[in-house]
């Protein structure tokens, strides 16, 4: 039985993330590879330790069963002791009664005080009992002696078995405690390594995104981040363009979010991702849409790029922005950036009007 193996959380999930964040031609940093190897080694140690604990559990169960059997035998022996004591008392009373009868008949002063089961044969030899009484006493004494011998042997065996089982159980439990302590230390170390690996993965992702942003900015002459003034970014204004109807509420909300950081799956009010921003902005106009750029693109009528109006949604592969006029979109680009306004760049795959 390995009752702990299912509690272990494989690091393969964390390690596998690296495959999705490393672009072709980019070499993964050695610290990440080293940390992955360390994490894998810890996984193997934890699983091996858990298997040992499972085997120990079974051995401890067996030792405890042996101990219970020994205790049961000792209890039986104790019951036999009580029965033998009662029988001894009964036999002594019988011998004393007979001795008293002999004394009464013979007037001898050597009687009850010196009489017990052990000297019953002496009494018989000295003819203080009749031949029939002597034969009966001999049988009784013989049975008592045999019962005592059996009792002593049974109880001695049971005591020895109990000691063996107790020693074995104690040794196994001590070994179990050691493995449990080792497991706790390994799990603590695993948690630390997973945290360090996650940090390295996050740093690598941020570096990749920074490289991508810089490359995009160089190719399309887009700003990598918004300027420090105005909060709009990309030459945009912090004031929404004049609109009418429900679109006014959409743009007013979107502009109010300028400068707030990007965060994965963010829907505000403190941070956003791209589709979370467009979803929440259009919610101000009573329009419900899914939290996902592909779903949003598929949910509304398409509009051509030369017919865009403020409030329309413009899509790239895996990204969405809110058109604000003048060839610009308000959007939440990616980790490490903030909600900003930039010019539309190449790669647009479509636009819709909610």
N, C-alpha and C positions, 0 to 999 in steps of 0.2 A: 504494500500500500504506500502510495506517495501522496499524502494529503496536502503537502505544501506546494507541489509543483504548479497547481492551477493558480496559486496566488501570485506567481511571478509574472511581471509585466515585461515581455521581450523588448529589447532595445532596437530590434530590427525596424520597427515603425519609425523611430527617430532617425535611425541610420539611413533608412530609405529615403527620407526627405532630401538628402543631399543629391540624389539622382535628379530631382526636379528643379534644383536651383543652380546647378552648374551648367553653364552654357558651353557649347562645343569650342574647343581650343583653350578653355580656361582650366588650369590645373588646380585641383583641390589643395588647400593648404595642408602641409604636413601635420600641424597640430590637430586637425580634424581627423586625419587618418589614424594618428596615434591614439586619440581619444576613442575612436571607434573600436580599435583593437583592444584597448583597455576595457571598454564596455562589454565587448564580446567575451573577453576572458572572465570578467566578473559574472556574466550570465552563466557561463559553463561551471564556475565554482559554486554558484548559488544552486544550480540544478543538481550538481553532484552532492552537495551538502544536504539538499532536501531528500534525495534518494537514500542517503545514509540514515537520516532521521526517520524515514518511513520504515526502513529495515529494523532500526532500533525499537520502534514502537511495537513491532510484532514480537521481537525478542522479549521486551518488557512484559507484554501481555502473557507470553508463555511462562515467564518466571513468576508472575503474579498468580497464574493458575496453579503452578506447583506449590507456591506458598499457601494458597487457599486449601489445597489438598492436604498438605502437612498439618495445617491448623485443624482441619477436620479430624485427622487421625489422632492428634493430640487430645482433642475434645472427647473422642471416643475412649482413649486411654484414661483420661480423667474420670469418665463415667465408670470405667472398669475399676478404677481405684476406689471410688465411692462404694461400688458393689462389693469389692473385696473387703473393704473395711467393715461394711455391714455384716458380711458373712463371717469375718473374723470375730466380731462381737458376738454373733449368734453362737459360733462354735465355742468360744470361751465360756459363755453362759451355760452351754450344755455340759461342758467338761466340769465346770464348777458345781453344777447341780449334781452330777454323778459323784464327784468327789465328796460333796456334802453327804450324800446318801451312804457312801462307803465309810465316811468318818462316823456317821451316826451309828452304823452297824458295828464298827470296830473299836470306836472310842479313841482312835489315834489322834495325837495332837498335830500330826503332819498332814495338813489338809488344804483348804482353799487358797491360803496365802501363797503357797508355793506352786500352785497348779495352773497350768495354761496349756495351750495347744502343743507347745514344744516338748513338754515333759509327759505328754499323754502316754507315750510308749513306755516311759519309765514306770508310770503308775501301773500300766498293764503288766510289765515285767515283775513288779513286786506283788502282783496278784491283788492289787487294791480294787481292780475291776473284775468282773466275771469274764470268762473267756469270750462270751458273745459281745459284751460291751467293748472289750479290748479290740476285737476285730472291727467293730463299727468305728471306733475312734481312729484306728489306723487308716481306714479308708478316707475318713473325713480329713485327717491331717495331710494325707498324701494328695488329695484333691486341692486342698488349700495351697500347699507348697507349689504344686504344678501351676495353679492359676497365678500365683505371685510371679513365678518365673516368666510366664507368658506375658504378663502385664509389663514387667520390667523391660523385656525385649521389644515389645511393641512401642512402648513410649520412648525408649531410647532411639529406635529407628525413626520415629516421627520427629523427635527433637532434632536429630541430625539432618533429616530432610528439610525441616523448616529452616535450619541455619544455612544450609546450602542454598536454598531458594532465596532467603533473605539477602545473603551475600551477593548472589548473582543479580538480584533485582537492584540492590544498592549500587553495584558497579555499573550496570546498564543505565540507571538513572543519572549517575554522575557523568557518564559519557554523553547521555542525551542533553544534559545541561550545557556541556561544553559545545556540542554542535548547535544548540539553540543560541548560545552566545555568539558563536561564529557566524550564524545566520543573521543575527541582528546587526553585527558589524559589517557583514557583506552587503546587506540591504541598505545600510546607512551610506556606505561607500558608493553603492550603485546609484543611489539618489543624487549624491554629489556629482558623480561622473555624468549622469544624465543631464543635470543642470548645466555643467560646464560644456557638454556637447551641444545642448540646445543654444547656449550663448554663442558658441563658435559658429553654429549653423546660422543663427540670426545675423551675426556679423558678416558672414560670407554672403548672405542674401542681400543685406544692405549695401555691401560693396558692389555686388552684381547690379543692383538697381541703380546705384550711383553711376556705374560705368554705362549702363543702358541710357540713363537720362542724359549723360554727357554726350554720348554718341548721337542720340536723337536731337539734342540741341545743336550739335555741330552740323548734322545733316539737314535739318529743317530750319535752323536758325531760331529755335524756340528757347525761351528762358528756362533754365533748370529749376528755378524757384522764383517766387514772386518778389518784386522789389520791396524795399522797406517802407516805401511811402504809398499811401492810398489803399494797401491791402488787396488790390485787385490782381496784380500780376499780369505780365504780358502786355502791358500798355492799356489794360482795361480800366474802367472807372468803377469806383465803389458805389456809384449811384445807378440803380436800374434804369434801363431805357424806358421812355414813355410807352405804355401799353394800356390796353383796356380790358375789362372783364376779368375772368378768372386768372389769366396769365399774369396780371399785376401781382396777385398774391404769391404765385409761384416764384417770380423773379425777386420779389421783396424778401422772401424766405431765403432763397439761394444766396443773394448778396449779403444777407446778415451772417452767413456762415463763412465768409471769406477770411482766410488766415487761420482757420481751425485745422488741426492736424488730421492727416489720413490715419485710419486704423482699420484693420481687417474686420469685415462684417459690421462696420460702424453705421449706426442710423441716428447719431446725435444723442443728446445735443452737444456733446463735447468733441466728438470726432466722427468722421465719416469714411466710407469707401465710396467708389464712384456711383454704383447703383443705389446705395443707401441714400446718398444725397439727392439723386433724381427722384427716388421714390418718395422721400419726405417732402421735397419741394412741391411735387404735384399733389400730395395729400392735402396741401393747404387749399387746393382748388376742388377738393372732394373727389379726386381721381385716385382709384386704388390700382396698384400695380405690384408685380412680384419684385422681390429683392434679388435681382440678377439681370445683367445687361442683355443676355440673349433672350430671356423671357420677355423683357420690356420691349425689345425690338420686334418680337413676334406678336405682341399684344395690340398694336395700334396701326392705323393706316400709314403707309409709307409716304414720304414726301421727297421730291427731288432736291438736290443740293442748291439748285438755282432758284428754288421757291421757299427757302427756309425763312421762318418767322421766329422772333424771340419766344422762348419757351419750348421750341421743338427739341427733340433729343437726337443727338448725333452719335453714331456708334463706330468704334473700331473693334478689332478682334479682341474681345474680353474687356472692353472699356466703353464708357458712355459719358457724355458731357451735355450740359444744357446750353443751347444756342442763345446768345444774348445780343446778336446783331453785329454788324461790322465784320463778319468773318471770324468771330470769336466764340469760344465756349467757356462756360464756368464749370469746373470739374474738380474732383479730388484725385490727383494722379496716382500716387503710390506711396508706400512706406517711406518716411523721411521727408515728405513734402506736406504742403498744406492746401486747403481749398483755394483755388486761384483761377484767374482768367487768362487764357492763352489763345493764340491764333489757331485756327483749324490746320492740322498738319496732314500730310499724305497718309493713305491707308484707310480712309473712311470706307466702311462697308454698307452704310445706309443711314437713313434718318426717318423718324416717325413724328406724328403729331398726336399727342394724347387727347 
